[in-house]
Amino acid sequence: MSCPNCKTKMSVVNYDNQIILHCDNCAGSFFEENGINRISQQSAYELSQNKKSDEISGLEKKCPNDETILIALHENESIPSDVTLLQCQKCKGVFAFPDDLIRFKKAQEVKVSYFKTWGIPLPSLKAVVILSFVALVSAAVFSRYLLFQQGSLGQTQAQNLIKKISFSRSGRYLFIYFNSTLPLRSSIVFTDTKNGNVFTEIVSSKPTTLHHITTTDISFTESFTYHVVLIDGNGKEVKTEEKKLELK
């Protein structure tokens, strides 16, 4: 089986009881479905060592199992913006370049640590990194959901729809987490108070009550303010008041 990146013959290795196809030339790794979630950060470091080439081919990357073209995963709630993971749509295996593998495992451990520290039930990891939650909805919540579906957000203040927003930092990674009382889409808008630059991070691209994202776009040497934007099923937006980003 050939490496999707450099076409070198891949070796079969075993880390954390996961069978992995590994390239000894560019140090790229191909994981079976969900396997990338089951290896440790230390294993990711070991897989990324001793590479002979830093070359990234501009050609289409193909699955070493079935030659299906690999597609970049774009799950912004689970994958940092500076990480590229390629998935086979047929076998659901995932190819990761060595540096991306390390960054992904670091971000994943930050998220898991945050959930454990605050006693939040850990979400199940589905497929590669898609976080999926199964919620039992009470009659009262369900009725509010129906009102939401009918576009009855009205003049409700955004801060009344959000439980306390939490920020957790580890190195260059920032994990953002909050709950909403209704299933909503969400984004967070940051403003650099020194130069006035504004940028937006999409937190939840689909309606949900549990909102979280890991980002590396914040420079911790700068000063930022932020506000959260909530969007209902009809596209109506409400936003929270502007606050200073404070990290401990």
N, C-alpha and C positions, 0 to 999 in steps of 0.2 A: 504494500500500500504506500502511495506517494504522498508527501507533504503537500497540503493545499497551497502553501506559499512558495517553496523553493523546489518542489518536485523530488527532493531527496527521499530515499526509502526510509519509512518510519519504523521505529522499534516499539515493541509492546512492553510497557512497564506497569508496575503495580504500586500505587500509593494509596494508603488509607483504604485498602481493600477495593480500590477502583482500578479497572483495566483501562489504561490510557495509551493512545498512540502518540509517540513522542519523536520529534525530529532532532537529531543530534547536530544538525547543521545550523538551523535558525532558532532552535529551541521552542518552536511552536508545538502546542499540545492539542490533541483532539479527544474530547470526552464523550462517553456514551450519555444518553439522555439523563439529565439531572446530576451527572457525575461531578460536574464542576462545583456543585454546592456541597459535596461530601468530602472534599479534600481540605486539609488544613492550610493555613497561611504558610507554615514552614514547608509543606510539600510544594506549594506554589514557588517558593524561593528556590528549592532544590531543582525543580523542573526548569527553572529559568537560568540556571548556571551553565557555564562551559559552552555557550553558543559560539559557533565559528563565524557566523555571518549575521549582520544587522540588516541585510537586504530585505525589503518588502516588495514583492512582485506586484506590478501593476495589472497583471492578468487576472481573469476571473478565478476565484478560489473554488475548488470542487471538493466535495465530500470524499474522503479516502475510502469509504465503504461502498458507495454506490454512484459516485461521479455526479451527483446532484449539485447544482450551483449553490454555494453557501450565501445566505442572506444576512446582512447586518441586523442585529437585534436593536430595537429602539424602544426599550422599556425605561422611560426616564425616571419612573418611581423606584427602579431597582438598580439601574446601571449608571454610574457616574458619567457625566458628559464627556470626559476625556478617555473613556474606555470603549474599545470596539470588540465585540464578540460576534462571531459568525456562526449561524446555525443552518443545519441541513433540514429542509422542510419535510424530508421523507423519513429519516431515521431519528430526527430531533437531536442529533449529536451536535456538539459545539466546539469550534476551533478558536483558540486564544493565542495571540502573540505573547511572548514571555512578559514584557512590561505591562501589558494590559491585564494579564492574569494576576500579577502581583497587586496592581491597583484595585482590581475588582475584589480580591480576597480581603484586602485591607478595609475597603468600604463595607463589605459584607460583615466583617467582624465588628466594626464600629456599630452597625445597625443592630446586630444581635446583642452586643453588650448593652446598648441603650435599652432595648426591650427588657432584658433581664434585670438591669439596675432599677428600673422603674416598675417592675412587676407587671409589665404589660404582656398578655399572652402572645407568645411568638406565633406569627403567621406561618402557614404552611408554604413550602417552596414548591411551586408547580412548574413543570417543564424545566426551563433553565433558571430563570430568576424572577418569574412572574409571581408576585405576592398575591395570593387569593385568600379571601376571607369569607367564611360561611356564617351569616348572622341570622339569629332567630329574632324576628321582628314582632313586637307586641302589637296589639290592636290599636293602641293609641298612636304609636309611631307609624303604623301602617296608614292610618287615616291622615296623618300629617304628610306622609309621602304622597298620597293621592292628591292632596291639595297642592303640593309642590309640582306634581306632574301636570296640574292644570294651570301652572304659572302663577300661583298665589303668593309668591315671595313678597310682593307688595313693597311696602316701605320698611320692612323689617331691617333693623340695624345689623350689619355684618357681625359686629362683636357679640351679638346675642345668639348668633348661629354657630359660634366657635367656642369650644372649650379651650383652656389655656394652651397657647402655642409654646412648644419647647424646642430649644436649640441645643445640640450636643456637638462638640468639636473634638476631633482627634487628628493631629497633624494638619494637613491641608484639606481634610474632609470635614464638611459641615452636614449634620443630619438634622432635618426639620420634621417635626411631628405635631399634628393636632387632630382633634375630632370635630366634626360638624353635626348639628342636630338633625339635619336633613341630608339626603344623598345629593351632593353637589359636585360640580367640577371646580377646580381651584388653581390659582397661581399666586406667586408671591413676587412683589415688585421691590427691588432694592434701588436706593439712591445713594450715590457717593456724595457725601456732604462737602467734600473738598472741591471737586470739579463739576458736580451736578450731573454726572453721567447716570443714566437710568437703564436698568436691564431687568428682564422678567424671566423667572424660572417657572415652567409649568409643573405643578405639583401632582394634580390628578386630572388626567385627560378624559376620564369617564366619571359619571356620578358615583360618589361613594361617601361614606361617613368617616372613613379612616384615611387621613392624608399624610403622606410621608415622602421625602425625597432626600437623596444624598447628592451633594454638589461640591465641586472644587472651584467654582467661579468666584468665590469671595476671597479677597486679599485681606488677611487678618491684620495687616499693618495700616489699613485705611479705616475710616469711620463711615458707617452706613446707617441709613434709616430704612424702614420697610413697612409695607402694608400688604394685607392679604386681599385678594379678589375672589369672590365666590360667584358662580354662574349657574343659573337654573336651567331646566330643560328647554325653556323658550329663549335662552340667550340673554336674559336679564342679569345685569351685574350689580352687586353691592360690594363695597370694600370697607375694610377696617380703617381706623384712624392711623395716621403715621406715627411710628414709634422708633426709638433708637435701638439698633441691634446691639445687645449687650451679651457678651460671652464670658463665662467664667473660666 
